[in-house]
């Protein structure tokens, strides 16, 4: 099982110091979110001071940026890291697209499918020095002049994952991407009965091989070297669980476990500005549905119980910037010994990743 954690994205110097320690701790990678800060900058900073860590956007917003913008930024980070970049895209919800980004909304799964196809077509145009000729329902890209074309970098193609919550996006991920990034408000039961079923359907439809597809848990994992650290991270996780439970878009998992009433109770809290009160509404039994909480000496076994057989990669939650990499290294090595189905990404530039069957409006995307 692979182990990653979130790199600070609000201070590039802190991002570099953190990435160095993450590499010393034996972590497989660091991820950068797009929230109050851009995800690419801390990854670029980390690329310059590390040699082995995978550097991943988790996730960068897709639709507010044209495919060429995301393709160019990710190309440069991939080059700076000498081939260690992993692209992660998210669609974000309708309200944020319309009211924060100021862009029109459309069904996200078909649009994301075309978006990923566009990114790959642009990358291949640059790498193989071939004409850009991509046509799909949502994107038509046919112009790429030498002045706007980076030189081929000779590196493997960056893997692409997408954030998946609903069935349609999970199937798109399985059919067309190198991995999926799951939402942290997830339970073992949801993984077994819903999420992996939809992913497997997409993999089968795309005639893919599961060993080349990575399932990344959103992971609420509260751990640390001592009880005080674990308790602090546990309460941070409790707040996050409360926030997501308040959002109707995530209530399917609450219904599955018979706790939808908690979501309805919490729903008005954000609108009323009752942020400080939210976490106290989440009891320990609900917290333990969504989170794995334990100190270093037992966390690996608990992660194995919770995630073995259903995910390939977990993310440690809220690792402090001043953590000691030496004791964490033993924990990481223990987690990495948990077997998974994922083996490797297919990074061959010419490997077919778009399924042969296409709609009439997306036939040209099949070659990308």
C-alpha positions as CSV (number, residue, x, y, z in Angstrom):
1,X,0.0,0.0,0.0
2,X,1.3,3.5,-0.9
3,X,1.4,6.3,1.6
4,X,1.1,10.0,0.9
5,X,0.4,13.1,2.9
6,X,-0.6,16.7,2.2
7,X,2.2,19.2,1.7
8,X,1.7,22.8,3.0
9,X,0.5,25.0,0.2
10,X,0.5,28.4,1.9
11,X,4.3,28.9,2.2
12,X,6.7,27.6,-0.5
13,X,9.6,27.5,1.9
14,X,7.6,25.4,4.4
15,X,6.6,23.2,1.4
16,X,10.2,22.5,0.6
17,X,11.2,21.8,4.2
18,X,8.2,19.5,4.6
19,X,8.9,17.6,1.4
20,X,12.5,16.9,2.4
21,X,11.3,15.4,5.7
22,X,8.5,13.4,3.8
23,X,11.2,11.9,1.6
24,X,13.3,11.0,4.7
25,X,10.3,9.4,6.2
26,X,9.9,7.1,3.2
27,X,6.6,8.4,2.1
28,X,5.6,7.6,-1.5
29,X,4.5,11.1,-2.3
30,X,3.0,14.4,-1.2
31,X,-0.2,15.9,-2.5
32,X,-1.2,19.5,-2.8
33,X,-4.8,20.7,-2.6
34,X,-6.4,23.7,-4.4
35,X,-8.3,25.6,-1.7
36,X,-7.0,29.0,-0.6
37,X,-3.8,28.5,-2.6
38,X,-2.7,27.2,-5.9
39,X,-1.6,23.5,-5.8
40,X,1.1,23.6,-8.5
41,X,3.5,26.1,-6.8
42,X,4.2,24.0,-3.7
43,X,4.8,20.9,-5.9
44,X,7.2,22.8,-8.1
45,X,9.0,24.0,-4.9
46,X,9.1,20.4,-3.6
47,X,10.4,19.1,-6.9
48,X,13.6,21.2,-6.6
49,X,14.6,19.7,-3.2
50,X,13.6,16.0,-3.6
51,X,14.7,13.1,-5.7
52,X,12.1,10.3,-5.2
53,X,8.8,11.6,-4.0
54,X,5.8,11.5,-6.3
55,X,4.3,15.0,-6.5
56,X,0.6,15.2,-7.0
57,X,-2.2,17.7,-7.4
58,X,-5.0,16.4,-5.3
59,X,-6.9,18.0,-6.8
60,X,-6.5,20.9,-9.2
61,X,-9.7,22.3,-10.5
62,X,-10.3,21.4,-14.1
63,X,-13.2,23.4,-15.6
64,X,-12.2,26.9,-14.5
65,X,-8.9,26.5,-16.5
66,X,-8.9,25.7,-20.1
67,X,-7.2,22.3,-20.9
68,X,-4.1,24.1,-22.3
69,X,-3.5,26.0,-19.1
70,X,-3.6,22.9,-16.9
71,X,-1.5,21.0,-19.5
72,X,1.2,23.7,-19.6
73,X,1.5,24.1,-15.8
74,X,1.6,20.3,-15.2
75,X,4.1,19.8,-18.0
76,X,6.5,22.2,-16.4
77,X,6.2,20.6,-12.9
78,X,6.7,17.2,-14.5
79,X,9.8,18.4,-16.2
80,X,11.1,20.1,-13.0
81,X,10.6,16.9,-11.0
82,X,12.2,14.7,-13.8
83,X,9.0,12.7,-14.3
84,X,7.6,12.5,-10.8
85,X,4.4,14.6,-11.3
86,X,0.9,13.0,-11.0
87,X,-2.0,15.0,-12.3
88,X,-5.2,15.0,-10.2
89,X,-8.3,16.8,-11.5
90,X,-11.5,17.8,-9.7
91,X,-14.8,19.1,-11.1
92,X,-15.9,21.0,-8.0
93,X,-19.6,21.5,-7.3
94,X,-22.1,23.6,-9.3
95,X,-22.3,26.5,-6.9
96,X,-18.5,27.0,-6.8
97,X,-18.2,26.8,-10.6
98,X,-21.0,29.3,-11.2
99,X,-20.7,31.6,-8.2
100,X,-16.9,31.5,-7.4
101,X,-15.3,30.8,-10.7
102,X,-18.0,32.4,-12.8
103,X,-18.3,29.7,-15.4
104,X,-21.3,27.8,-16.9
105,X,-22.2,24.4,-15.4
106,X,-22.8,21.3,-17.3
107,X,-23.0,17.6,-16.5
108,X,-19.5,17.0,-15.0
109,X,-18.7,13.4,-15.8
110,X,-19.0,13.7,-19.7
111,X,-17.2,17.0,-19.5
112,X,-14.4,15.5,-17.4
113,X,-14.0,12.7,-19.8
114,X,-13.4,15.1,-22.6
115,X,-11.2,17.3,-20.5
116,X,-8.8,14.5,-19.7
117,X,-8.8,13.5,-23.3
118,X,-7.8,17.0,-24.3
119,X,-5.0,17.2,-21.7
120,X,-3.5,13.9,-23.1
121,X,-3.9,15.2,-26.7
122,X,-2.0,18.4,-25.9
123,X,0.8,16.5,-24.1
124,X,1.2,14.1,-26.9
125,X,1.3,17.0,-29.4
126,X,4.2,18.4,-27.5
127,X,6.0,15.1,-26.8
128,X,5.7,13.6,-30.3
129,X,5.8,16.9,-32.1
130,X,2.6,16.1,-33.9
131,X,-0.4,18.3,-34.9
132,X,-3.0,19.1,-32.3
133,X,-6.3,17.7,-33.6
134,X,-8.7,17.0,-30.7
135,X,-12.5,17.0,-31.2
136,X,-15.0,16.2,-28.5
137,X,-18.4,17.4,-27.4
138,X,-16.9,20.0,-25.0
139,X,-13.5,20.8,-26.5
140,X,-12.2,21.4,-30.0
141,X,-8.4,22.0,-30.1
142,X,-6.6,22.3,-33.5
143,X,-4.0,25.1,-33.1
144,X,-0.5,24.7,-31.6
145,X,2.2,26.9,-33.1
146,X,6.0,26.4,-32.3
147,X,6.1,29.5,-30.1
148,X,3.5,27.9,-27.8
149,X,4.9,24.4,-27.8
150,X,7.3,23.1,-25.2
151,X,10.1,20.9,-26.4
152,X,9.7,17.1,-25.9
153,X,11.0,16.2,-22.5
154,X,11.7,12.5,-23.0
155,X,9.8,11.6,-19.8
156,X,7.0,9.1,-19.2
157,X,3.5,10.5,-19.6
158,X,2.2,11.8,-16.3
159,X,-0.6,9.7,-14.8
160,X,-4.0,11.3,-14.5
161,X,-6.5,10.7,-11.8
162,X,-9.8,12.4,-11.1
163,X,-11.8,13.0,-8.0
164,X,-14.8,10.7,-7.9
165,X,-17.9,10.8,-5.6
166,X,-20.9,9.9,-7.8
167,X,-21.3,6.7,-9.9
168,X,-20.8,8.4,-13.2
169,X,-17.5,10.0,-12.3
170,X,-16.3,6.7,-10.7
171,X,-17.0,4.9,-14.0
172,X,-15.2,7.6,-16.0
173,X,-12.2,7.2,-13.8
174,X,-12.1,3.4,-14.2
175,X,-12.7,3.5,-17.9
176,X,-10.3,6.3,-18.9
177,X,-7.9,7.4,-16.1
178,X,-4.9,6.1,-14.2
179,X,-6.5,6.4,-10.9
180,X,-9.3,7.8,-8.8
181,X,-9.1,10.1,-5.7
182,X,-11.9,9.4,-3.3
183,X,-13.6,11.8,-1.0
184,X,-12.6,11.4,2.7
185,X,-16.2,11.0,3.9
186,X,-16.1,7.3,3.0
187,X,-16.6,4.1,4.9
188,X,-15.4,0.5,4.4
189,X,-19.0,-0.5,3.5
190,X,-19.3,2.3,0.9
191,X,-16.0,1.2,-0.7
192,X,-17.1,-2.4,-0.9
193,X,-20.7,-2.0,-1.9
194,X,-20.7,1.1,-4.1
195,X,-17.4,2.7,-5.0
196,X,-15.4,-0.3,-6.1
197,X,-18.4,-1.8,-8.0
198,X,-18.6,1.4,-10.1
199,X,-14.9,1.6,-10.7
200,X,-14.7,-2.1,-11.7
201,X,-17.6,-1.4,-14.2
202,X,-15.6,1.4,-15.7
203,X,-12.4,-0.7,-15.9
204,X,-14.3,-3.5,-17.6
205,X,-15.9,-1.1,-20.1
206,X,-12.6,0.4,-21.0
207,X,-11.0,-3.1,-21.3
208,X,-8.4,-2.0,-18.8
209,X,-6.3,-3.9,-16.3
210,X,-6.9,-3.3,-12.6
211,X,-3.2,-3.6,-11.9
212,X,-2.6,-0.4,-13.8
213,X,-5.3,1.6,-11.9
214,X,-4.8,3.2,-8.5
215,X,-7.6,3.7,-5.9
216,X,-6.5,6.5,-3.6
217,X,-8.5,6.8,-0.3
218,X,-9.4,10.3,0.8
219,X,-8.4,9.0,4.2
220,X,-9.3,10.5,7.6
221,X,-6.3,9.0,9.5
222,X,-5.4,10.5,12.8
223,X,-2.0,9.3,14.0
224,X,1.1,10.5,15.8
225,X,3.9,9.5,18.1
226,X,2.0,10.3,21.3
227,X,-1.6,10.6,22.7
228,X,-1.6,14.4,22.6
229,X,-0.8,14.5,18.9
230,X,-3.4,11.9,18.1
231,X,-6.0,13.7,20.1
232,X,-5.3,17.0,18.3
233,X,-5.6,15.5,14.9
234,X,-8.6,13.4,15.9
235,X,-10.5,16.7,16.8
236,X,-9.4,18.2,13.5
237,X,-10.9,15.2,11.7
238,X,-14.1,15.4,13.8
239,X,-14.6,18.9,12.6
240,X,-14.0,17.9,8.9
241,X,-16.5,15.0,9.3
242,X,-19.1,17.4,10.7
243,X,-18.6,19.9,7.9
244,X,-19.0,17.2,5.2
245,X,-22.0,15.7,7.0
246,X,-23.7,19.1,6.9
247,X,-23.6,19.0,3.0
248,X,-26.6,17.1,1.4
249,X,-24.4,16.1,-1.6
250,X,-22.7,13.6,0.8
251,X,-25.7,12.2,2.5
252,X,-25.9,9.0,0.5
253,X,-23.2,7.5,2.8
254,X,-25.1,8.8,5.8
255,X,-28.3,7.0,4.6
256,X,-26.3,3.8,4.1
257,X,-25.4,3.9,7.8
258,X,-28.7,5.2,9.1
259,X,-27.4,8.5,10.3
260,X,-29.0,10.9,7.8
261,X,-30.6,12.8,10.7
262,X,-27.1,13.9,11.8
263,X,-26.7,15.6,8.4
264,X,-30.1,17.3,8.6
265,X,-29.2,18.5,12.1
266,X,-25.9,19.9,10.9
267,X,-27.1,21.3,7.6
268,X,-28.0,24.9,8.9
269,X,-24.8,25.3,11.0
270,X,-22.6,26.7,8.2
271,X,-25.3,29.1,7.0
272,X,-25.7,30.3,10.6
273,X,-22.0,30.6,11.1
274,X,-22.0,28.0,13.9
275,X,-18.6,26.6,12.9
276,X,-17.3,26.1,16.4
277,X,-20.3,24.1,17.4
278,X,-20.3,21.6,14.6
279,X,-17.6,19.1,15.7
280,X,-19.3,18.6,19.1
281,X,-22.3,17.1,17.3
282,X,-20.3,14.2,15.9
283,X,-20.1,11.3,18.5
284,X,-17.2,8.9,18.6
285,X,-19.1,6.0,17.0
286,X,-19.8,8.2,13.9
287,X,-16.2,9.5,13.8
288,X,-15.0,5.9,13.9
289,X,-17.1,5.1,10.8
290,X,-15.1,7.5,8.7
291,X,-11.7,7.7,10.5
292,X,-8.9,5.5,11.6
293,X,-7.5,6.8,14.9
294,X,-4.4,5.3,16.6
295,X,-0.9,6.1,17.6
296,X,2.1,5.1,15.6
297,X,2.5,1.7,17.3
298,X,-0.9,0.4,16.2
299,X,-2.0,2.5,13.2
300,X,-0.6,0.2,10.5
301,X,-2.7,-2.8,11.7
302,X,-5.8,-0.6,11.9
303,X,-5.3,0.8,8.4
304,X,-4.9,-2.8,7.2
305,X,-8.2,-3.8,8.8
306,X,-10.0,-0.7,7.4
307,X,-8.6,-0.4,3.9
308,X,-7.0,-3.7,2.9
309,X,-8.4,-5.1,-0.4
310,X,-10.4,-1.9,-1.3
311,X,-7.8,0.8,-1.8
312,X,-4.2,1.0,-3.0
313,X,-3.1,4.3,-1.4
314,X,-3.9,6.1,1.8
315,X,-3.2,9.7,2.9
316,X,-2.1,10.5,6.4
317,X,-4.1,13.4,7.8
318,X,-2.7,16.7,9.0
319,X,0.9,15.7,9.6
320,X,2.5,18.5,11.5
321,X,5.1,20.6,9.7
322,X,7.6,19.9,12.5
323,X,7.2,16.1,12.5
324,X,10.2,13.8,13.1
325,X,10.7,11.7,10.0
326,X,12.6,8.9,11.7
327,X,9.8,7.3,13.9
328,X,7.3,7.9,11.0
329,X,9.5,5.9,8.7
330,X,8.8,2.7,10.6
331,X,5.0,3.3,10.4
332,X,5.2,4.0,6.7
333,X,7.2,0.9,6.0
334,X,4.6,-1.2,7.9
335,X,1.7,0.3,5.9
336,X,3.6,-0.3,2.6
337,X,3.8,-4.0,3.4
338,X,0.0,-4.3,3.0
339,X,-0.6,-5.9,-0.4
340,X,-2.8,-4.1,-3.0
341,X,-4.1,-4.8,-6.5
342,X,-2.4,-1.8,-8.1
343,X,1.1,-2.5,-9.5
344,X,2.2,0.3,-11.8
345,X,0.9,3.1,-14.1
346,X,0.8,2.6,-17.8
347,X,3.0,5.5,-18.8
348,X,3.6,4.6,-22.4
349,X,2.8,7.6,-24.5
350,X,1.2,5.5,-27.2
351,X,-0.8,3.2,-24.9
352,X,-4.6,3.3,-25.8
353,X,-6.4,4.8,-22.9
354,X,-9.6,6.0,-24.6
355,X,-12.1,3.2,-25.1
356,X,-12.9,2.4,-28.7
357,X,-16.7,3.0,-28.4
358,X,-17.5,6.7,-28.7
359,X,-20.5,9.0,-29.2
360,X,-20.8,10.7,-32.5
361,X,-19.6,13.9,-31.0
362,X,-16.4,12.4,-29.5
363,X,-15.0,10.1,-32.2
364,X,-11.8,12.0,-32.6
365,X,-11.1,11.8,-28.9
366,X,-10.8,8.1,-29.3
367,X,-7.2,8.5,-30.6
368,X,-6.2,10.6,-27.5
